[in-house]
Amino acid sequence: MCGDAAHRSMTDFVLENALARAAETLPDRQSFQLDSEQWEAFGAALDAPPQEHPRMVRLLQEPSVLEQPPAAAAG
């Protein structure tokens, strides 16, 4: 697989390439300015407890497709 070819784990390979692509795609969105009202709202959003998303909880409790054994060959 690509991770093997690059001599690192699949996770490291995917993360490194996702970050590189984001840096290419979003160079103008690495910083932003907020007025005081926006800053307060931004801070409140960061400080707020996370919202629970039942579908996300259920998804994260199941093994990922990368953790599941390969499907048996159709015969």
mmCIF file of the N, C-alpha and C atoms, coordinates in Angstrom:
data_MODEL
# 
_entry.id   MODEL 
# 
loop_
_atom_site.group_PDB 
_atom_site.id 
_atom_site.type_symbol 
_atom_site.label_atom_id 
_atom_site.label_alt_id 
_atom_site.label_comp_id 
_atom_site.label_asym_id 
_atom_site.label_entity_id 
_atom_site.label_seq_id 
_atom_site.pdbx_PDB_ins_code 
_atom_site.Cartn_x 
_atom_site.Cartn_y 
_atom_site.Cartn_z 
_atom_site.occupancy 
_atom_site.B_iso_or_equiv 
_atom_site.pdbx_formal_charge 
_atom_site.auth_seq_id 
_atom_site.auth_comp_id 
_atom_site.auth_asym_id 
_atom_site.auth_atom_id 
_atom_site.pdbx_PDB_model_num 
ATOM 1   N N  . MET A 1 1  ? 0.841   -1.182  0.000  1.00 0.00 ? 1  MET A N  1 
ATOM 2   C CA . MET A 1 1  ? 0.000   0.000   0.000  1.00 0.00 ? 1  MET A CA 1 
ATOM 3   C C  . MET A 1 1  ? 0.883   1.241   0.000  1.00 0.00 ? 1  MET A C  1 
ATOM 4   N N  . CYS A 1 2  ? 0.256   2.396   -0.145 1.00 0.00 ? 2  CYS A N  1 
ATOM 5   C CA . CYS A 1 2  ? 1.033   3.627   -0.241 1.00 0.00 ? 2  CYS A CA 1 
ATOM 6   C C  . CYS A 1 2  ? 1.835   3.895   1.022  1.00 0.00 ? 2  CYS A C  1 
ATOM 7   N N  . GLY A 1 3  ? 1.281   3.586   2.199  1.00 0.00 ? 3  GLY A N  1 
ATOM 8   C CA . GLY A 1 3  ? 2.029   3.778   3.437  1.00 0.00 ? 3  GLY A CA 1 
ATOM 9   C C  . GLY A 1 3  ? 3.282   2.920   3.461  1.00 0.00 ? 3  GLY A C  1 
ATOM 10  N N  . ASP A 1 4  ? 3.163   1.667   2.972  1.00 0.00 ? 4  ASP A N  1 
ATOM 11  C CA . ASP A 1 4  ? 4.324   0.783   2.917  1.00 0.00 ? 4  ASP A CA 1 
ATOM 12  C C  . ASP A 1 4  ? 5.383   1.340   1.982  1.00 0.00 ? 4  ASP A C  1 
ATOM 13  N N  . ALA A 1 5  ? 4.963   1.850   0.842  1.00 0.00 ? 5  ALA A N  1 
ATOM 14  C CA . ALA A 1 5  ? 5.903   2.402   -0.130 1.00 0.00 ? 5  ALA A CA 1 
ATOM 15  C C  . ALA A 1 5  ? 6.634   3.606   0.436  1.00 0.00 ? 5  ALA A C  1 
ATOM 16  N N  . ALA A 1 6  ? 5.985   4.357   1.293  1.00 0.00 ? 6  ALA A N  1 
ATOM 17  C CA . ALA A 1 6  ? 6.599   5.544   1.886  1.00 0.00 ? 6  ALA A CA 1 
ATOM 18  C C  . ALA A 1 6  ? 7.266   5.213   3.225  1.00 0.00 ? 6  ALA A C  1 
ATOM 19  N N  . HIS A 1 7  ? 7.271   3.941   3.630  1.00 0.00 ? 7  HIS A N  1 
ATOM 20  C CA . HIS A 1 7  ? 7.895   3.471   4.870  1.00 0.00 ? 7  HIS A CA 1 
ATOM 21  C C  . HIS A 1 7  ? 7.333   4.148   6.121  1.00 0.00 ? 7  HIS A C  1 
ATOM 22  N N  . ARG A 1 8  ? 6.015   4.292   6.169  1.00 0.00 ? 8  ARG A N  1 
ATOM 23  C CA . ARG A 1 8  ? 5.338   4.794   7.369  1.00 0.00 ? 8  ARG A CA 1 
ATOM 24  C C  . ARG A 1 8  ? 3.921   4.234   7.405  1.00 0.00 ? 8  ARG A C  1 
ATOM 25  N N  . SER A 1 9  ? 3.255   4.450   8.521  1.00 0.00 ? 9  SER A N  1 
ATOM 26  C CA . SER A 1 9  ? 1.915   3.882   8.668  1.00 0.00 ? 9  SER A CA 1 
ATOM 27  C C  . SER A 1 9  ? 0.940   4.563   7.709  1.00 0.00 ? 9  SER A C  1 
ATOM 28  N N  . MET A 1 10 ? -0.152  3.880   7.445  1.00 0.00 ? 10 MET A N  1 
ATOM 29  C CA . MET A 1 10 ? -1.190  4.437   6.577  1.00 0.00 ? 10 MET A CA 1 
ATOM 30  C C  . MET A 1 10 ? -1.726  5.732   7.177  1.00 0.00 ? 10 MET A C  1 
ATOM 31  N N  . THR A 1 11 ? -1.920  5.753   8.497  1.00 0.00 ? 11 THR A N  1 
ATOM 32  C CA . THR A 1 11 ? -2.428  6.958   9.162  1.00 0.00 ? 11 THR A CA 1 
ATOM 33  C C  . THR A 1 11 ? -1.482  8.129   8.951  1.00 0.00 ? 11 THR A C  1 
ATOM 34  N N  . ASP A 1 12 ? -0.183  7.906   9.173  1.00 0.00 ? 12 ASP A N  1 
ATOM 35  C CA . ASP A 1 12 ? 0.795   8.980   8.979  1.00 0.00 ? 12 ASP A CA 1 
ATOM 36  C C  . ASP A 1 12 ? 0.812   9.452   7.529  1.00 0.00 ? 12 ASP A C  1 
ATOM 37  N N  . PHE A 1 13 ? 0.741   8.510   6.604  1.00 0.00 ? 13 PHE A N  1 
ATOM 38  C CA . PHE A 1 13 ? 0.756   8.847   5.183  1.00 0.00 ? 13 PHE A CA 1 
ATOM 39  C C  . PHE A 1 13 ? -0.454  9.701   4.809  1.00 0.00 ? 13 PHE A C  1 
ATOM 40  N N  . VAL A 1 14 ? -1.644  9.273   5.240  1.00 0.00 ? 14 VAL A N  1 
ATOM 41  C CA . VAL A 1 14 ? -2.875  10.002  4.911  1.00 0.00 ? 14 VAL A CA 1 
ATOM 42  C C  . VAL A 1 14 ? -2.872  11.376  5.560  1.00 0.00 ? 14 VAL A C  1 
ATOM 43  N N  . LEU A 1 15 ? -2.487  11.449  6.831  1.00 0.00 ? 15 LEU A N  1 
ATOM 44  C CA . LEU A 1 15 ? -2.460  12.725  7.536  1.00 0.00 ? 15 LEU A CA 1 
ATOM 45  C C  . LEU A 1 15 ? -1.479  13.698  6.892  1.00 0.00 ? 15 LEU A C  1 
ATOM 46  N N  . GLU A 1 16 ? -0.285  13.229  6.591  1.00 0.00 ? 16 GLU A N  1 
ATOM 47  C CA . GLU A 1 16 ? 0.717   14.091  5.968  1.00 0.00 ? 16 GLU A CA 1 
ATOM 48  C C  . GLU A 1 16 ? 0.221   14.642  4.630  1.00 0.00 ? 16 GLU A C  1 
ATOM 49  N N  . ASN A 1 17 ? -0.388  13.795  3.821  1.00 0.00 ? 17 ASN A N  1 
ATOM 50  C CA . ASN A 1 17 ? -0.867  14.232  2.515  1.00 0.00 ? 17 ASN A CA 1 
ATOM 51  C C  . ASN A 1 17 ? -2.100  15.121  2.614  1.00 0.00 ? 17 ASN A C  1 
ATOM 52  N N  . ALA A 1 18 ? -2.962  14.872  3.582  1.00 0.00 ? 18 ALA A N  1 
ATOM 53  C CA . ALA A 1 18 ? -4.126  15.742  3.787  1.00 0.00 ? 18 ALA A CA 1 
ATOM 54  C C  . ALA A 1 18 ? -3.680  17.130  4.216  1.00 0.00 ? 18 ALA A C  1 
ATOM 55  N N  . LEU A 1 19 ? -2.709  17.203  5.124  1.00 0.00 ? 19 LEU A N  1 
ATOM 56  C CA . LEU A 1 19 ? -2.201  18.502  5.569  1.00 0.00 ? 19 LEU A CA 1 
ATOM 57  C C  . LEU A 1 19 ? -1.518  19.253  4.432  1.00 0.00 ? 19 LEU A C  1 
ATOM 58  N N  . ALA A 1 20 ? -0.755  18.544  3.615  1.00 0.00 ? 20 ALA A N  1 
ATOM 59  C CA . ALA A 1 20 ? -0.086  19.184  2.483  1.00 0.00 ? 20 ALA A CA 1 
ATOM 60  C C  . ALA A 1 20 ? -1.110  19.732  1.495  1.00 0.00 ? 20 ALA A C  1 
ATOM 61  N N  . ARG A 1 21 ? -2.140  18.952  1.214  1.00 0.00 ? 21 ARG A N  1 
ATOM 62  C CA . ARG A 1 21 ? -3.183  19.393  0.278  1.00 0.00 ? 21 ARG A CA 1 
ATOM 63  C C  . ARG A 1 21 ? -3.952  20.584  0.838  1.00 0.00 ? 21 ARG A C  1 
ATOM 64  N N  . ALA A 1 22 ? -4.239  20.571  2.128  1.00 0.00 ? 22 ALA A N  1 
ATOM 65  C CA . ALA A 1 22 ? -4.940  21.695  2.755  1.00 0.00 ? 22 ALA A CA 1 
ATOM 66  C C  . ALA A 1 22 ? -4.090  22.957  2.681  1.00 0.00 ? 22 ALA A C  1 
ATOM 67  N N  . ALA A 1 23 ? -2.792  22.824  2.898  1.00 0.00 ? 23 ALA A N  1 
ATOM 68  C CA . ALA A 1 23 ? -1.901  23.987  2.823  1.00 0.00 ? 23 ALA A CA 1 
ATOM 69  C C  . ALA A 1 23 ? -1.875  24.567  1.413  1.00 0.00 ? 23 ALA A C  1 
ATOM 70  N N  . GLU A 1 24 ? -1.966  23.716  0.404  1.00 0.00 ? 24 GLU A N  1 
ATOM 71  C CA . GLU A 1 24 ? -2.003  24.189  -0.987 1.00 0.00 ? 24 GLU A CA 1 
ATOM 72  C C  . GLU A 1 24 ? -3.339  24.844  -1.319 1.00 0.00 ? 24 GLU A C  1 
ATOM 73  N N  . THR A 1 25 ? -4.416  24.268  -0.817 1.00 0.00 ? 25 THR A N  1 
ATOM 74  C CA . THR A 1 25 ? -5.763  24.691  -1.173 1.00 0.00 ? 25 THR A CA 1 
ATOM 75  C C  . THR A 1 25 ? -6.229  25.914  -0.400 1.00 0.00 ? 25 THR A C  1 
ATOM 76  N N  . LEU A 1 26 ? -5.816  26.044  0.846  1.00 0.00 ? 26 LEU A N  1 
ATOM 77  C CA . LEU A 1 26 ? -6.359  27.084  1.721  1.00 0.00 ? 26 LEU A CA 1 
ATOM 78  C C  . LEU A 1 26 ? -5.308  28.073  2.237  1.00 0.00 ? 26 LEU A C  1 
ATOM 79  N N  . PRO A 1 27 ? -4.373  28.527  1.419  1.00 0.00 ? 27 PRO A N  1 
ATOM 80  C CA . PRO A 1 27 ? -3.328  29.406  1.964  1.00 0.00 ? 27 PRO A CA 1 
ATOM 81  C C  . PRO A 1 27 ? -3.869  30.729  2.487  1.00 0.00 ? 27 PRO A C  1 
ATOM 82  N N  . ASP A 1 28 ? -4.959  31.214  1.927  1.00 0.00 ? 28 ASP A N  1 
ATOM 83  C CA . ASP A 1 28 ? -5.502  32.500  2.353  1.00 0.00 ? 28 ASP A CA 1 
ATOM 84  C C  . ASP A 1 28 ? -6.407  32.375  3.574  1.00 0.00 ? 28 ASP A C  1 
ATOM 85  N N  . ARG A 1 29 ? -6.580  31.176  4.102  1.00 0.00 ? 29 ARG A N  1 
ATOM 86  C CA . ARG A 1 29 ? -7.475  30.975  5.247  1.00 0.00 ? 29 ARG A CA 1 
ATOM 87  C C  . ARG A 1 29 ? -6.714  30.515  6.486  1.00 0.00 ? 29 ARG A C  1 
ATOM 88  N N  . GLN A 1 30 ? -5.429  30.832  6.561  1.00 0.00 ? 30 GLN A N  1 
ATOM 89  C CA . GLN A 1 30 ? -4.643  30.416  7.711  1.00 0.00 ? 30 GLN A CA 1 
ATOM 90  C C  . GLN A 1 30 ? -4.744  31.405  8.855  1.00 0.00 ? 30 GLN A C  1 
ATOM 91  N N  . SER A 1 31 ? -5.199  32.600  8.586  1.00 0.00 ? 31 SER A N  1 
ATOM 92  C CA . SER A 1 31 ? -5.416  33.576  9.650  1.00 0.00 ? 31 SER A CA 1 
ATOM 93  C C  . SER A 1 31 ? -6.664  34.379  9.315  1.00 0.00 ? 31 SER A C  1 
ATOM 94  N N  . PHE A 1 32 ? -7.267  34.936  10.327 1.00 0.00 ? 32 PHE A N  1 
ATOM 95  C CA . PHE A 1 32 ? -8.469  35.730  10.126 1.00 0.00 ? 32 PHE A CA 1 
ATOM 96  C C  . PHE A 1 32 ? -8.548  36.769  11.228 1.00 0.00 ? 32 PHE A C  1 
ATOM 97  N N  . GLN A 1 33 ? -9.334  37.795  10.997 1.00 0.00 ? 33 GLN A N  1 
ATOM 98  C CA . GLN A 1 33 ? -9.481  38.868  11.971 1.00 0.00 ? 33 GLN A CA 1 
ATOM 99  C C  . GLN A 1 33 ? -10.920 38.918  12.455 1.00 0.00 ? 33 GLN A C  1 
ATOM 100 N N  . LEU A 1 34 ? -11.076 39.200  13.748 1.00 0.00 ? 34 LEU A N  1 
ATOM 101 C CA . LEU A 1 34 ? -12.398 39.295  14.347 1.00 0.00 ? 34 LEU A CA 1 
ATOM 102 C C  . LEU A 1 34 ? -12.501 40.604  15.117 1.00 0.00 ? 34 LEU A C  1 
ATOM 103 N N  . ASP A 1 35 ? -13.683 41.203  15.076 1.00 0.00 ? 35 ASP A N  1 
ATOM 104 C CA . ASP A 1 35 ? -13.897 42.358  15.947 1.00 0.00 ? 35 ASP A CA 1 
ATOM 105 C C  . ASP A 1 35 ? -14.194 41.821  17.346 1.00 0.00 ? 35 ASP A C  1 
ATOM 106 N N  . SER A 1 36 ? -14.356 42.700  18.326 1.00 0.00 ? 36 SER A N  1 
ATOM 107 C CA . SER A 1 36 ? -14.505 42.243  19.711 1.00 0.00 ? 36 SER A CA 1 
ATOM 108 C C  . SER A 1 36 ? -15.756 41.382  19.911 1.00 0.00 ? 36 SER A C  1 
ATOM 109 N N  . GLU A 1 37 ? -16.842 41.715  19.248 1.00 0.00 ? 37 GLU A N  1 
ATOM 110 C CA . GLU A 1 37 ? -18.066 40.914  19.382 1.00 0.00 ? 37 GLU A CA 1 
ATOM 111 C C  . GLU A 1 37 ? -17.871 39.519  18.784 1.00 0.00 ? 37 GLU A C  1 
ATOM 112 N N  . GLN A 1 38 ? -17.248 39.466  17.614 1.00 0.00 ? 38 GLN A N  1 
ATOM 113 C CA . GLN A 1 38 ? -16.978 38.176  16.980 1.00 0.00 ? 38 GLN A CA 1 
ATOM 114 C C  . GLN A 1 38 ? -16.001 37.353  17.825 1.00 0.00 ? 38 GLN A C  1 
ATOM 115 N N  . TRP A 1 39 ? -15.007 38.029  18.417 1.00 0.00 ? 39 TRP A N  1 
ATOM 116 C CA . TRP A 1 39 ? -14.026 37.342  19.259 1.00 0.00 ? 39 TRP A CA 1 
ATOM 117 C C  . TRP A 1 39 ? -14.706 36.701  20.470 1.00 0.00 ? 39 TRP A C  1 
ATOM 118 N N  . GLU A 1 40 ? -15.624 37.424  21.088 1.00 0.00 ? 40 GLU A N  1 
ATOM 119 C CA . GLU A 1 40 ? -16.355 36.888  22.237 1.00 0.00 ? 40 GLU A CA 1 
ATOM 120 C C  . GLU A 1 40 ? -17.184 35.669  21.827 1.00 0.00 ? 40 GLU A C  1 
ATOM 121 N N  . ALA A 1 41 ? -17.859 35.753  20.685 1.00 0.00 ? 41 ALA A N  1 
ATOM 122 C CA . ALA A 1 41 ? -18.664 34.625  20.202 1.00 0.00 ? 41 ALA A CA 1 
ATOM 123 C C  . ALA A 1 41 ? -17.770 33.428  19.867 1.00 0.00 ? 41 ALA A C  1 
ATOM 124 N N  . PHE A 1 42 ? -16.622 33.695  19.278 1.00 0.00 ? 42 PHE A N  1 
ATOM 125 C CA . PHE A 1 42 ? -15.666 32.645  18.933 1.00 0.00 ? 42 PHE A CA 1 
ATOM 126 C C  . PHE A 1 42 ? -15.166 31.953  20.204 1.00 0.00 ? 42 PHE A C  1 
ATOM 127 N N  . GLY A 1 43 ? -14.789 32.750  21.200 1.00 0.00 ? 43 GLY A N  1 
ATOM 128 C CA . GLY A 1 43 ? -14.328 32.195  22.469 1.00 0.00 ? 43 GLY A CA 1 
ATOM 129 C C  . GLY A 1 43 ? -15.404 31.375  23.157 1.00 0.00 ? 43 GLY A C  1 
ATOM 130 N N  . ALA A 1 44 ? -16.639 31.864  23.128 1.00 0.00 ? 44 ALA A N  1 
ATOM 131 C CA . ALA A 1 44 ? -17.750 31.132  23.744 1.00 0.00 ? 44 ALA A CA 1 
ATOM 132 C C  . ALA A 1 44 ? -17.966 29.792  23.039 1.00 0.00 ? 44 ALA A C  1 
ATOM 133 N N  . ALA A 1 45 ? -17.851 29.792  21.722 1.00 0.00 ? 45 ALA A N  1 
ATOM 134 C CA . ALA A 1 45 ? -18.022 28.545  20.967 1.00 0.00 ? 45 ALA A CA 1 
ATOM 135 C C  . ALA A 1 45 ? -16.916 27.547  21.316 1.00 0.00 ? 45 ALA A C  1 
ATOM 136 N N  . LEU A 1 46 ? -15.694 28.027  21.472 1.00 0.00 ? 46 LEU A N  1 
ATOM 137 C CA . LEU A 1 46 ? -14.587 27.137  21.830 1.00 0.00 ? 46 LEU A CA 1 
ATOM 138 C C  . LEU A 1 46 ? -14.727 26.598  23.253 1.00 0.00 ? 46 LEU A C  1 
ATOM 139 N N  . ASP A 1 47 ? -15.249 27.427  24.149 1.00 0.00 ? 47 ASP A N  1 
ATOM 140 C CA . ASP A 1 47 ? -15.383 27.035  25.551 1.00 0.00 ? 47 ASP A CA 1 
ATOM 141 C C  . ASP A 1 47 ? -16.616 26.177  25.824 1.00 0.00 ? 47 ASP A C  1 
ATOM 142 N N  . ALA A 1 48 ? -17.575 26.191  24.925 1.00 0.00 ? 48 ALA A N  1 
ATOM 143 C CA . ALA A 1 48 ? -18.820 25.442  25.131 1.00 0.00 ? 48 ALA A CA 1 
ATOM 144 C C  . ALA A 1 48 ? -18.543 23.939  25.101 1.00 0.00 ? 48 ALA A C  1 
ATOM 145 N N  . PRO A 1 49 ? -19.296 23.172  25.872 1.00 0.00 ? 49 PRO A N  1 
ATOM 146 C CA . PRO A 1 49 ? -19.121 21.717  25.806 1.00 0.00 ? 49 PRO A CA 1 
ATOM 147 C C  . PRO A 1 49 ? -19.512 21.214  24.413 1.00 0.00 ? 49 PRO A C  1 
ATOM 148 N N  . PRO A 1 50 ? -18.875 20.150  23.974 1.00 0.00 ? 50 PRO A N  1 
ATOM 149 C CA . PRO A 1 50 ? -19.203 19.636  22.640 1.00 0.00 ? 50 PRO A CA 1 
ATOM 150 C C  . PRO A 1 50 ? -20.636 19.126  22.585 1.00 0.00 ? 50 PRO A C  1 
ATOM 151 N N  . GLN A 1 51 ? -21.241 19.266  21.418 1.00 0.00 ? 51 GLN A N  1 
ATOM 152 C CA . GLN A 1 51 ? -22.585 18.733  21.217 1.00 0.00 ? 51 GLN A CA 1 
ATOM 153 C C  . GLN A 1 51 ? -22.475 17.238  20.953 1.00 0.00 ? 51 GLN A C  1 
ATOM 154 N N  . GLU A 1 52 ? -23.428 16.495  21.470 1.00 0.00 ? 52 GLU A N  1 
ATOM 155 C CA . GLU A 1 52 ? -23.427 15.061  21.220 1.00 0.00 ? 52 GLU A CA 1 
ATOM 156 C C  . GLU A 1 52 ? -24.175 14.782  19.924 1.00 0.00 ? 52 GLU A C  1 
ATOM 157 N N  . HIS A 1 53 ? -23.580 13.961  19.097 1.00 0.00 ? 53 HIS A N  1 
ATOM 158 C CA . HIS A 1 53 ? -24.176 13.557  17.827 1.00 0.00 ? 53 HIS A CA 1 
ATOM 159 C C  . HIS A 1 53 ? -24.324 12.035  17.869 1.00 0.00 ? 53 HIS A C  1 
ATOM 160 N N  . PRO A 1 54 ? -25.532 11.544  18.160 1.00 0.00 ? 54 PRO A N  1 
ATOM 161 C CA . PRO A 1 54 ? -25.726 10.093  18.325 1.00 0.00 ? 54 PRO A CA 1 
ATOM 162 C C  . PRO A 1 54 ? -25.226 9.262   17.146 1.00 0.00 ? 54 PRO A C  1 
ATOM 163 N N  . ARG A 1 55 ? -25.407 9.739   15.940 1.00 0.00 ? 55 ARG A N  1 
ATOM 164 C CA . ARG A 1 55 ? -24.945 8.966   14.779 1.00 0.00 ? 55 ARG A CA 1 
ATOM 165 C C  . ARG A 1 55 ? -23.425 8.879   14.760 1.00 0.00 ? 55 ARG A C  1 
ATOM 166 N N  . MET A 1 56 ? -22.743 9.965   15.170 1.00 0.00 ? 56 MET A N  1 
ATOM 167 C CA . MET A 1 56 ? -21.284 9.947   15.218 1.00 0.00 ? 56 MET A CA 1 
ATOM 168 C C  . MET A 1 56 ? -20.800 8.996   16.311 1.00 0.00 ? 56 MET A C  1 
ATOM 169 N N  . VAL A 1 57 ? -21.462 9.009   17.463 1.00 0.00 ? 57 VAL A N  1 
ATOM 170 C CA . VAL A 1 57 ? -21.111 8.094   18.555 1.00 0.00 ? 57 VAL A CA 1 
ATOM 171 C C  . VAL A 1 57 ? -21.238 6.658   18.074 1.00 0.00 ? 57 VAL A C  1 
ATOM 172 N N  . ARG A 1 58 ? -22.346 6.352   17.415 1.00 0.00 ? 58 ARG A N  1 
ATOM 173 C CA . ARG A 1 58 ? -22.580 4.996   16.905 1.00 0.00 ? 58 ARG A CA 1 
ATOM 174 C C  . ARG A 1 58 ? -21.511 4.619   15.877 1.00 0.00 ? 58 ARG A C  1 
ATOM 175 N N  . LEU A 1 59 ? -21.182 5.541   14.995 1.00 0.00 ? 59 LEU A N  1 
ATOM 176 C CA . LEU A 1 59 ? -20.175 5.274   13.970 1.00 0.00 ? 59 LEU A CA 1 
ATOM 177 C C  . LEU A 1 59 ? -18.824 4.960   14.598 1.00 0.00 ? 59 LEU A C  1 
ATOM 178 N N  . LEU A 1 60 ? -18.438 5.723   15.602 1.00 0.00 ? 60 LEU A N  1 
ATOM 179 C CA . LEU A 1 60 ? -17.124 5.539   16.213 1.00 0.00 ? 60 LEU A CA 1 
ATOM 180 C C  . LEU A 1 60 ? -17.041 4.296   17.090 1.00 0.00 ? 60 LEU A C  1 
ATOM 181 N N  . GLN A 1 61 ? -18.167 3.695   17.409 1.00 0.00 ? 61 GLN A N  1 
ATOM 182 C CA . GLN A 1 61 ? -18.163 2.465   18.196 1.00 0.00 ? 61 GLN A CA 1 
ATOM 183 C C  . GLN A 1 61 ? -17.987 1.233   17.316 1.00 0.00 ? 61 GLN A C  1 
ATOM 184 N N  . GLU A 1 62 ? -18.182 1.375   16.020 1.00 0.00 ? 62 GLU A N  1 
ATOM 185 C CA . GLU A 1 62 ? -18.036 0.254   15.095 1.00 0.00 ? 62 GLU A CA 1 
ATOM 186 C C  . GLU A 1 62 ? -16.600 0.201   14.583 1.00 0.00 ? 62 GLU A C  1 
ATOM 187 N N  . PRO A 1 63 ? -16.083 -0.994  14.280 1.00 0.00 ? 63 PRO A N  1 
ATOM 188 C CA . PRO A 1 63 ? -14.742 -1.072  13.698 1.00 0.00 ? 63 PRO A CA 1 
ATOM 189 C C  . PRO A 1 63 ? -14.718 -0.368  12.337 1.00 0.00 ? 63 PRO A C  1 
ATOM 190 N N  . SER A 1 64 ? -13.623 0.292   12.052 1.00 0.00 ? 64 SER A N  1 
ATOM 191 C CA . SER A 1 64 ? -13.520 0.969   10.760 1.00 0.00 ? 64 SER A CA 1 
ATOM 192 C C  . SER A 1 64 ? -13.322 -0.063  9.655  1.00 0.00 ? 64 SER A C  1 
ATOM 193 N N  . VAL A 1 65 ? -13.522 0.343   8.425  1.00 0.00 ? 65 VAL A N  1 
ATOM 194 C CA . VAL A 1 65 ? -13.329 -0.576  7.304  1.00 0.00 ? 65 VAL A CA 1 
ATOM 195 C C  . VAL A 1 65 ? -11.875 -1.024  7.229  1.00 0.00 ? 65 VAL A C  1 
ATOM 196 N N  . LEU A 1 66 ? -10.959 -0.225  7.773  1.00 0.00 ? 66 LEU A N  1 
ATOM 197 C CA . LEU A 1 66 ? -9.550  -0.610  7.760  1.00 0.00 ? 66 LEU A CA 1 
ATOM 198 C C  . LEU A 1 66 ? -9.244  -1.655  8.831  1.00 0.00 ? 66 LEU A C  1 
ATOM 199 N N  . GLU A 1 67 ? -10.110 -1.789  9.824  1.00 0.00 ? 67 GLU A N  1 
ATOM 200 C CA . GLU A 1 67 ? -9.904  -2.752  10.902 1.00 0.00 ? 67 GLU A CA 1 
ATOM 201 C C  . GLU A 1 67 ? -10.636 -4.067  10.659 1.00 0.00 ? 67 GLU A C  1 
ATOM 202 N N  . GLN A 1 68 ? -11.558 -4.094  9.721  1.00 0.00 ? 68 GLN A N  1 
ATOM 203 C CA . GLN A 1 68 ? -12.341 -5.297  9.455  1.00 0.00 ? 68 GLN A CA 1 
ATOM 204 C C  . GLN A 1 68 ? -11.526 -6.265  8.601  1.00 0.00 ? 68 GLN A C  1 
ATOM 205 N N  . PRO A 1 69 ? -11.729 -7.567  8.806  1.00 0.00 ? 69 PRO A N  1 
ATOM 206 C CA . PRO A 1 69 ? -11.024 -8.538  7.960  1.00 0.00 ? 69 PRO A CA 1 
ATOM 207 C C  . PRO A 1 69 ? -11.524 -8.429  6.520  1.00 0.00 ? 69 PRO A C  1 
ATOM 208 N N  . PRO A 1 70 ? -10.680 -8.760  5.566  1.00 0.00 ? 70 PRO A N  1 
ATOM 209 C CA . PRO A 1 70 ? -11.110 -8.697  4.160  1.00 0.00 ? 70 PRO A CA 1 
ATOM 210 C C  . PRO A 1 70 ? -12.301 -9.614  3.919  1.00 0.00 ? 70 PRO A C  1 
ATOM 211 N N  . ALA A 1 71 ? -13.184 -9.196  3.037  1.00 0.00 ? 71 ALA A N  1 
ATOM 212 C CA . ALA A 1 71 ? -14.363 -10.001 2.695  1.00 0.00 ? 71 ALA A CA 1 
ATOM 213 C C  . ALA A 1 71 ? -13.909 -11.256 1.961  1.00 0.00 ? 71 ALA A C  1 
ATOM 214 N N  . ALA A 1 72 ? -14.626 -12.335 2.184  1.00 0.00 ? 72 ALA A N  1 
ATOM 215 C CA . ALA A 1 72 ? -14.310 -13.588 1.492  1.00 0.00 ? 72 ALA A CA 1 
ATOM 216 C C  . ALA A 1 72 ? -14.554 -13.407 0.000  1.00 0.00 ? 72 ALA A C  1 
ATOM 217 N N  . ALA A 1 73 ? -13.720 -14.013 -0.799 1.00 0.00 ? 73 ALA A N  1 
ATOM 218 C CA . ALA A 1 73 ? -13.862 -13.908 -2.255 1.00 0.00 ? 73 ALA A CA 1 
ATOM 219 C C  . ALA A 1 73 ? -15.164 -14.568 -2.690 1.00 0.00 ? 73 ALA A C  1 
ATOM 220 N N  . ALA A 1 74 ? -15.870 -13.890 -3.582 1.00 0.00 ? 74 ALA A N  1 
ATOM 221 C CA . ALA A 1 74 ? -17.130 -14.441 -4.102 1.00 0.00 ? 74 ALA A CA 1 
ATOM 222 C C  . ALA A 1 74 ? -16.802 -15.649 -4.964 1.00 0.00 ? 74 ALA A C  1 
ATOM 223 N N  . GLY A 1 75 ? -17.574 -16.710 -4.769 1.00 0.00 ? 75 GLY A N  1 
ATOM 224 C CA . GLY A 1 75 ? -17.192 -17.930 -5.413 1.00 0.00 ? 75 GLY A CA 1 
ATOM 225 C C  . GLY A 1 75 ? -17.948 -18.372 -6.529 1.00 0.00 ? 75 GLY A C  1 
# 
